[in-house]
Amino acid sequence: MNRLSFILVPILLLLTLVFCCPCSFSESTEPGDHIGQGPIHLEADRLEFDRNNNVYTIRGNAKIVQDERILKADMIEVNPESQHAEATGDIILIDGEDILRSDRMEINMAEQTGIIYNGTLFFKKENFHISGKRLEKLGKDRYRMIDGSFTTCDGDSPPWKFTGKEINVTVEGYATVKHAMFHLKDI
């Protein structure tokens, strides 16, 4: 089996779920090949490697674990050289206590940037919820949301939230909103 060398984005990788998989693939990376601390463990119903493009594809109950980070999706493609990854279908990602849910995402693991489609993010420490049709991770704690919302309240119908056509947020910082609306419950 080939070596998989990449780092998973601290905020964008990994989720905890009870997982039953008929097949398991596990790879350790070479020292110095990645920034993450531990070996990378892949689990899926099917693993493919495209040698010409240097891309690993895992399908069916796809799960990647590194250290305490877990990413689960229907399918995940990873290029260890460029550190570009794409995941599709019922994505759940947990990094510590932070949780991401999405339909599709494209990320650059080295730069910790990417795009999340139809996604929601929950930051436990700040009790901060953001969601949008398109979420762009611009840096460590910076996000841009298109047709999005944010609140510090829990629940499907929070007591208050801001929505907007374009929202720029810095976690534990500030936000700017274009075409903003402030909602109190359903008002």
Backbone as JSON, one array per atom type, in Angstrom:
{
  "sequence": "MNRLSFILVPILLLLTLVFCCPCSFSESTEPGDHIGQGPIHLEADRLEFDRNNNVYTIRGNAKIVQDERILKADMIEVNPESQHAEATGDIILIDGEDILRSDRMEINMAEQTGIIYNGTLFFKKENFHISGKRLEKLGKDRYRMIDGSFTTCDGDSPPWKFTGKEINVTVEGYATVKHAMFHLKDI",
  "N": [[0.83, -1.18, 0.0], [0.48, 2.27, -0.7], [2.01, 5.25, 0.67], [0.33, 7.78, 2.52], [0.43, 11.17, 2.56], [-0.37, 13.9, 4.14], [-1.83, 16.8, 5.73], [-4.57, 17.26, 7.81], [-7.02, 19.75, 7.87], [-7.14, 21.75, 10.72], [-9.51, 23.04, 11.63], [-11.27, 22.09, 9.81], [-11.38, 19.28, 9.77], [-12.66, 16.46, 10.8], [-14.64, 14.11, 12.69], [-16.76, 12.57, 15.12], [-18.33, 9.55, 15.1], [-20.17, 6.58, 15.56], [-19.07, 3.84, 13.83], [-19.48, 1.37, 11.46], [-17.75, -0.64, 9.39], [-17.11, -2.72, 6.68], [-14.58, -2.99, 5.67], [-11.25, -1.93, 6.22], [-8.72, 0.48, 5.9], [-5.44, 1.4, 6.59], [-2.91, 3.74, 6.98], [0.33, 4.89, 7.68], [2.21, 7.89, 7.7], [5.27, 9.07, 6.25], [7.94, 10.27, 8.33], [8.05, 13.78, 8.71], [6.61, 14.24, 6.38], [4.15, 15.36, 6.75], [2.21, 17.81, 8.52], [0.56, 17.22, 10.61], [0.26, 15.43, 13.75], [-0.06, 12.62, 14.28], [-0.39, 9.26, 12.85], [-2.27, 8.72, 9.8], [-5.46, 7.43, 9.42], [-7.46, 5.53, 7.36], [-10.78, 4.64, 6.57], [-13.14, 2.78, 4.8], [-15.62, 1.52, 2.51], [-14.51, 1.11, 0.07], [-11.34, 1.64, -1.45], [-9.4, 3.57, -3.62], [-6.56, 4.25, -5.72], [-5.18, 6.64, -7.77], [-2.52, 6.59, -9.58], [-1.4, 8.19, -11.64], [-2.44, 10.77, -11.21], [-1.93, 11.06, -8.56], [-3.91, 10.69, -6.51], [-5.93, 9.74, -3.85], [-8.93, 7.99, -3.42], [-11.65, 7.46, -1.41], [-14.54, 5.6, -0.78], [-17.98, 5.12, 0.18], [-19.11, 5.01, 3.26], [-16.92, 6.58, 4.01], [-14.14, 7.55, 5.89], [-11.8, 9.52, 7.59], [-9.23, 9.64, 9.91], [-7.16, 11.46, 12.03], [-5.07, 11.95, 14.66], [-7.08, 13.49, 17.0], [-9.0, 14.23, 15.24], [-11.72, 13.84, 13.0], [-13.13, 13.01, 9.89], [-15.98, 12.43, 8.04], [-17.68, 11.2, 5.23], [-19.62, 10.55, 2.25], [-17.95, 10.21, 0.06], [-14.47, 10.8, -0.36], [-11.8, 12.55, -1.78], [-8.31, 12.82, -2.04], [-5.32, 14.57, -2.62], [-2.19, 13.98, -1.78], [0.16, 15.37, -2.4], [-0.46, 18.03, -3.38], [-2.08, 18.69, -1.33], [-4.77, 19.06, -1.55], [-8.19, 18.5, -1.01], [-11.34, 16.94, -1.53], [-14.66, 16.48, -0.51], [-17.75, 14.75, -0.57], [-21.27, 14.4, -0.05], [-23.22, 13.99, 2.69], [-21.5, 15.13, 4.79], [-19.69, 15.18, 7.75], [-17.78, 16.68, 10.16], [-15.49, 16.8, 12.75], [-13.54, 18.65, 14.93], [-12.0, 18.63, 17.75], [-14.25, 20.14, 19.83], [-15.68, 21.43, 17.93], [-17.98, 21.46, 15.2], [-18.74, 20.59, 11.88], [-21.11, 20.47, 9.28], [-22.12, 19.43, 6.07], [-22.91, 19.4, 2.49], [-21.04, 19.3, 0.48], [-17.53, 19.86, 0.08], [-14.49, 21.64, -0.6], [-11.12, 21.76, 0.02], [-7.94, 23.23, 0.93], [-5.54, 21.76, 2.58], [-3.02, 22.48, 3.56], [-2.97, 25.28, 3.51], [-5.15, 25.82, 5.03], [-7.64, 26.65, 4.01], [-10.73, 26.93, 2.18], [-13.83, 25.85, 0.58], [-17.15, 25.47, 1.52], [-20.17, 23.93, 0.87], [-23.63, 24.52, 1.27], [-23.58, 24.51, 4.15], [-23.12, 24.15, 7.75], [-21.64, 25.45, 10.66], [-20.48, 24.89, 13.93], [-19.12, 26.38, 16.69], [-18.02, 25.38, 19.6], [-16.72, 26.5, 21.94], [-17.18, 29.28, 21.75], [-19.87, 29.18, 21.47], [-21.03, 29.6, 18.93], [-22.83, 29.79, 15.99], [-22.78, 29.34, 12.54], [-24.04, 29.51, 9.22], [-24.66, 28.75, 5.74], [-25.29, 29.03, 2.17], [-22.97, 28.98, 0.79], [-19.91, 28.72, 2.23], [-16.88, 30.2, 2.86], [-13.7, 29.47, 3.88], [-11.36, 31.58, 4.89], [-9.04, 31.88, 6.29], [-7.35, 31.15, 9.4], [-9.36, 31.83, 11.46], [-11.27, 33.12, 9.94], [-14.12, 33.71, 7.95], [-16.27, 33.75, 5.07], [-19.6, 34.12, 4.19], [-22.14, 33.28, 1.94], [-25.44, 34.12, 1.36], [-26.17, 33.63, 4.14], [-26.24, 33.0, 7.74], [-25.82, 33.95, 11.22], [-25.47, 33.3, 14.73], [-25.49, 33.26, 18.35], [-27.1, 31.63, 19.65], [-28.71, 28.55, 20.5], [-30.47, 25.87, 18.77], [-33.03, 25.11, 16.27], [-34.74, 27.2, 15.7], [-33.6, 29.91, 16.66], [-33.59, 32.39, 19.35], [-32.61, 34.85, 18.41], [-30.99, 36.02, 15.4], [-28.66, 36.97, 12.83], [-28.99, 37.56, 9.37], [-27.82, 37.56, 5.98], [-26.86, 38.62, 2.64], [-24.14, 38.56, 2.05], [-21.73, 37.71, 4.35], [-19.08, 38.48, 6.43], [-17.0, 37.04, 8.73], [-15.04, 37.06, 11.67], [-14.01, 34.8, 13.91], [-14.44, 35.15, 17.38], [-14.12, 37.82, 17.04], [-15.18, 40.19, 14.91], [-17.97, 40.98, 12.72], [-19.08, 41.68, 9.39], [-21.88, 42.61, 7.47], [-23.68, 42.37, 4.47], [-26.66, 43.62, 3.1], [-28.22, 43.15, 5.41], [-30.27, 41.49, 7.84], [-31.98, 41.48, 10.89], [-33.21, 39.08, 13.0], [-35.75, 38.41, 15.31], [-36.74, 35.71, 16.88], [-39.26, 34.52, 14.87], [-39.67, 36.91, 13.62]],
  "CA": [[0.0, 0.0, 0.0], [1.24, 3.51, -0.78], [1.98, 6.15, 1.84], [-0.53, 8.95, 2.39], [1.1, 12.24, 3.3], [-1.07, 15.18, 4.13], [-2.34, 17.26, 7.03], [-5.98, 17.59, 7.78], [-7.27, 21.1, 8.37], [-7.56, 21.67, 12.11], [-10.92, 23.34, 11.86], [-12.11, 21.4, 8.84], [-11.33, 17.85, 9.6], [-12.85, 15.31, 11.62], [-15.94, 13.92, 13.32], [-16.9, 11.31, 15.82], [-19.58, 8.81, 14.9], [-19.99, 5.14, 15.62], [-18.87, 3.48, 12.43], [-19.31, -0.04, 11.1], [-17.23, -0.7, 8.03], [-16.64, -4.05, 6.4], [-13.2, -2.97, 5.21], [-10.53, -0.83, 6.84], [-7.4, 0.73, 5.34], [-4.71, 2.26, 7.51], [-1.59, 4.12, 6.49], [1.13, 5.87, 8.42], [2.97, 8.7, 6.77], [6.7, 9.18, 6.51], [8.27, 11.43, 9.17], [8.32, 15.02, 7.97], [5.76, 14.39, 5.22], [2.92, 16.07, 7.06], [2.31, 18.68, 9.68], [-0.2, 16.58, 11.68], [1.11, 14.72, 14.69], [-0.17, 11.18, 14.28], [-0.63, 8.6, 11.57], [-3.57, 8.91, 9.2], [-6.18, 6.17, 9.32], [-8.56, 5.6, 6.4], [-11.74, 3.56, 6.61], [-14.14, 2.92, 3.74], [-16.0, 0.29, 1.83], [-13.66, 0.96, -1.11], [-10.21, 2.56, -1.56], [-8.78, 3.59, -4.94], [-5.44, 5.17, -5.84], [-4.87, 7.02, -9.14], [-1.09, 6.87, -9.56], [-1.09, 9.28, -12.58], [-2.8, 12.06, -10.62], [-1.57, 11.0, -7.14], [-5.13, 10.96, -5.78], [-6.61, 8.66, -3.14], [-10.38, 8.14, -3.34], [-12.3, 6.49, -0.54], [-15.99, 5.67, -1.02], [-18.84, 4.28, 0.99], [-18.75, 5.13, 4.67], [-15.55, 7.1, 4.02], [-13.77, 8.16, 7.17], [-10.38, 9.79, 7.78], [-8.94, 9.99, 11.3], [-5.79, 11.81, 12.37], [-5.09, 12.43, 16.03], [-8.46, 13.51, 17.5], [-9.85, 14.79, 14.19], [-12.41, 12.83, 12.19], [-13.93, 13.48, 8.77], [-16.79, 11.36, 7.47], [-18.46, 11.61, 4.07], [-19.9, 9.43, 1.34], [-16.74, 10.05, -0.75], [-13.4, 11.77, -0.12], [-10.64, 12.47, -2.66], [-7.2, 13.56, -1.45], [-4.03, 14.57, -3.3], [-1.23, 14.27, -0.72], [1.2, 16.29, -2.86], [-0.99, 19.39, -3.38], [-2.86, 18.78, -0.1], [-6.14, 19.44, -1.91], [-9.14, 17.43, -0.72], [-12.74, 17.19, -1.8], [-15.55, 15.5, 0.1], [-19.13, 14.92, -1.0], [-22.31, 13.55, 0.52], [-23.44, 13.83, 4.13], [-20.22, 15.4, 5.43], [-19.64, 15.57, 9.16], [-16.39, 16.88, 10.51], [-15.32, 17.29, 14.12], [-12.19, 18.96, 15.37], [-12.24, 18.97, 19.15], [-15.69, 20.26, 20.07], [-16.28, 22.15, 16.8], [-18.65, 20.53, 14.29], [-19.13, 21.06, 10.56], [-21.98, 19.6, 8.49], [-22.17, 20.0, 4.73], [-23.17, 18.51, 1.37], [-19.83, 19.2, -0.34], [-16.49, 20.82, 0.44], [-13.19, 21.61, -1.25], [-10.21, 22.42, 0.96], [-6.5, 23.12, 0.83], [-5.19, 21.45, 3.95], [-1.81, 23.18, 3.95], [-3.29, 26.68, 3.72], [-6.33, 25.88, 5.89], [-8.66, 27.42, 3.33], [-11.59, 26.08, 1.39], [-15.21, 26.22, 0.33], [-18.13, 24.53, 2.05], [-21.45, 24.19, 0.22], [-24.79, 24.17, 2.1], [-22.95, 24.06, 5.38], [-23.3, 24.77, 9.06], [-20.49, 25.3, 11.55], [-20.75, 25.2, 15.33], [-17.91, 26.55, 17.48], [-18.49, 25.12, 20.97], [-16.14, 27.42, 22.92], [-17.85, 30.57, 21.63], [-21.28, 28.88, 21.23], [-21.23, 30.4, 17.74], [-23.39, 29.02, 14.88], [-22.84, 30.02, 11.25], [-24.51, 28.64, 8.14], [-24.81, 29.45, 4.47], [-25.26, 28.24, 0.94], [-21.55, 28.87, 0.45], [-19.04, 29.21, 3.29], [-15.48, 30.2, 2.45], [-12.74, 29.59, 4.98], [-10.33, 32.45, 4.33], [-7.87, 31.8, 7.14], [-7.55, 30.39, 10.63], [-10.65, 32.11, 12.09], [-12.01, 34.04, 9.08], [-15.07, 33.06, 7.05], [-17.2, 34.54, 4.28], [-20.79, 33.33, 3.93], [-23.07, 33.78, 0.94], [-26.79, 33.74, 1.81], [-25.89, 32.96, 5.39], [-26.73, 33.52, 9.02], [-25.01, 33.64, 12.39], [-26.08, 33.54, 16.03], [-24.87, 32.57, 19.47], [-28.2, 30.89, 20.29], [-28.89, 27.17, 20.06], [-31.79, 25.46, 18.3], [-33.4, 25.34, 14.87], [-35.37, 28.52, 15.65], [-32.97, 30.62, 17.77], [-34.25, 33.64, 19.77], [-32.16, 35.92, 17.52], [-29.93, 35.72, 14.45], [-28.45, 37.88, 11.72], [-28.86, 36.94, 8.06], [-27.36, 38.51, 4.98], [-26.42, 38.09, 1.34], [-22.71, 38.27, 2.22], [-21.34, 37.93, 5.74], [-17.67, 38.21, 6.72], [-16.91, 36.82, 10.17], [-13.81, 36.64, 12.34], [-14.43, 34.17, 15.16], [-13.97, 35.91, 18.53], [-13.77, 39.15, 16.56], [-16.28, 41.0, 14.44], [-18.61, 40.54, 11.48], [-19.71, 42.68, 8.53], [-22.98, 41.96, 6.76], [-24.3, 43.13, 3.38], [-28.1, 43.33, 3.02], [-28.44, 42.5, 6.71], [-31.57, 41.44, 8.51], [-31.91, 40.99, 12.26], [-34.43, 38.33, 13.28], [-36.12, 38.04, 16.67], [-37.57, 34.53, 16.64], [-39.73, 34.48, 13.48], [-40.0, 38.27, 13.16]],
  "C": [[0.88, 1.25, 0.0], [1.08, 4.35, 0.48], [1.08, 7.34, 1.55], [0.07, 10.06, 3.22], [0.35, 13.55, 3.12], [-1.5, 15.54, 5.54], [-3.81, 17.59, 6.86], [-6.18, 18.94, 8.43], [-7.79, 21.03, 9.78], [-9.04, 21.98, 12.31], [-11.81, 22.55, 10.94], [-11.85, 19.93, 8.76], [-11.62, 17.16, 10.9], [-14.06, 15.26, 12.53], [-16.03, 12.59, 14.03], [-18.28, 10.73, 15.63], [-19.26, 7.32, 15.05], [-20.03, 4.64, 14.19], [-18.7, 1.98, 12.29], [-18.89, -0.09, 9.66], [-16.69, -2.09, 7.77], [-15.16, -4.11, 6.02], [-12.49, -1.79, 5.84], [-9.15, -0.74, 6.2], [-6.68, 1.67, 6.27], [-3.33, 2.5, 6.95], [-0.93, 5.06, 7.47], [1.92, 6.65, 7.4], [4.43, 8.71, 7.18], [6.96, 10.35, 7.43], [8.6, 12.64, 8.31], [7.44, 15.24, 6.77], [4.49, 15.17, 5.49], [3.11, 16.88, 8.32], [1.56, 18.09, 10.86], [0.71, 15.73, 12.55], [1.09, 13.2, 14.51], [-0.36, 10.6, 12.9], [-2.06, 8.86, 11.09], [-4.22, 7.54, 9.02], [-7.37, 6.37, 8.39], [-9.47, 4.41, 6.6], [-12.76, 3.82, 5.52], [-14.52, 1.55, 3.22], [-15.06, 0.02, 0.67], [-12.57, 2.03, -1.13], [-9.62, 2.43, -2.96], [-7.59, 4.55, -4.9], [-5.16, 5.38, -7.31], [-3.42, 7.48, -9.15], [-0.73, 8.05, -10.48], [-1.36, 10.65, -11.98], [-2.47, 12.14, -9.13], [-2.77, 11.35, -6.25], [-5.67, 9.67, -5.16], [-8.1, 8.98, -3.14], [-10.91, 7.05, -2.43], [-13.81, 6.72, -0.65], [-16.74, 4.74, -0.09], [-18.41, 4.29, 2.44], [-17.31, 5.61, 4.83], [-15.27, 7.85, 5.32], [-12.25, 8.32, 7.22], [-10.2, 10.24, 9.23], [-7.46, 10.32, 11.41], [-5.83, 12.49, 13.73], [-6.54, 12.38, 16.53], [-9.43, 14.06, 16.47], [-10.45, 13.67, 13.35], [-13.22, 13.52, 11.11], [-14.67, 12.29, 8.22], [-17.6, 11.93, 6.33], [-18.77, 10.37, 3.24], [-18.67, 9.14, 0.48], [-15.75, 11.15, -0.41], [-12.28, 11.49, -1.11], [-9.54, 13.34, -2.07], [-5.97, 13.42, -2.35], [-2.99, 14.95, -2.25], [-0.14, 15.27, -1.12], [0.71, 17.74, -2.8], [-1.75, 19.72, -2.1], [-4.25, 19.34, -0.36], [-7.04, 18.24, -1.64], [-10.54, 17.89, -1.08], [-13.55, 16.09, -1.15], [-16.96, 15.81, -0.37], [-20.04, 13.97, -0.23], [-22.28, 13.4, 2.02], [-22.14, 13.99, 4.93], [-20.44, 15.8, 6.89], [-18.17, 15.59, 9.55], [-16.32, 17.4, 11.94], [-13.84, 17.5, 14.38], [-12.34, 19.46, 16.79], [-13.74, 18.98, 19.39], [-16.41, 21.01, 18.96], [-16.81, 21.15, 15.77], [-19.02, 21.24, 13.0], [-20.04, 20.01, 9.93], [-22.15, 20.26, 7.13], [-22.55, 18.93, 3.71], [-21.89, 18.24, 0.58], [-18.81, 20.21, 0.16], [-15.22, 20.56, -0.35], [-12.24, 22.37, -0.34], [-8.76, 22.26, 0.52], [-6.01, 22.96, 2.26], [-3.96, 22.2, 4.44], [-2.11, 24.63, 4.3], [-4.47, 26.89, 4.67], [-7.38, 26.81, 5.31], [-9.55, 26.47, 2.55], [-12.99, 26.64, 1.25], [-16.12, 25.1, 0.81], [-19.46, 24.91, 1.43], [-22.59, 23.69, 1.12], [-24.31, 23.65, 3.45], [-23.37, 24.81, 6.63], [-22.05, 24.48, 9.88], [-20.92, 25.67, 12.96], [-19.43, 25.23, 16.07], [-18.32, 26.48, 18.94], [-18.01, 26.18, 21.96], [-16.87, 28.77, 22.93], [-19.36, 30.43, 21.55], [-21.77, 29.71, 20.03], [-21.68, 29.5, 16.6], [-23.34, 29.88, 13.62], [-23.31, 29.02, 10.21], [-24.64, 29.46, 6.87], [-24.83, 28.5, 3.31], [-23.82, 28.0, 0.51], [-20.75, 29.5, 1.59], [-17.61, 29.11, 2.79], [-14.62, 30.38, 3.69], [-11.54, 30.34, 4.42], [-9.02, 32.41, 5.1], [-8.23, 31.08, 8.42], [-8.93, 30.59, 11.25], [-11.52, 33.04, 11.25], [-12.86, 33.26, 8.07], [-15.86, 34.11, 6.28], [-18.38, 33.62, 3.96], [-21.63, 34.03, 2.87], [-24.44, 33.24, 1.31], [-26.69, 32.97, 3.12], [-26.53, 33.6, 6.6], [-25.72, 33.2, 10.11], [-25.74, 34.04, 13.65], [-25.23, 32.88, 17.11], [-25.92, 31.78, 20.25], [-28.32, 29.51, 19.68], [-30.3, 26.96, 19.51], [-32.04, 25.8, 16.85], [-34.05, 26.71, 14.67], [-34.82, 29.34, 16.82], [-33.72, 31.91, 18.12], [-33.84, 34.84, 18.9], [-31.11, 35.38, 16.56], [-29.83, 36.85, 13.44], [-28.4, 37.06, 10.45], [-28.38, 38.01, 7.1], [-26.97, 37.82, 3.7], [-24.94, 37.74, 1.36], [-22.33, 38.66, 3.64], [-19.87, 37.56, 5.87], [-17.52, 38.16, 8.23], [-15.49, 36.47, 10.57], [-14.24, 36.09, 13.69], [-13.71, 34.86, 16.31], [-13.53, 37.31, 18.13], [-15.01, 39.91, 16.18], [-16.85, 40.42, 13.16], [-19.1, 41.76, 10.71], [-20.73, 41.95, 7.68], [-23.5, 42.9, 5.68], [-25.75, 42.66, 3.26], [-28.53, 42.57, 4.27], [-29.9, 42.55, 7.14], [-31.33, 40.87, 9.9], [-33.25, 40.34, 12.57], [-34.56, 38.11, 14.78], [-37.14, 36.94, 16.52], [-37.98, 34.53, 15.17], [-40.08, 35.85, 12.92], [-38.82, 38.86, 12.43]]
}
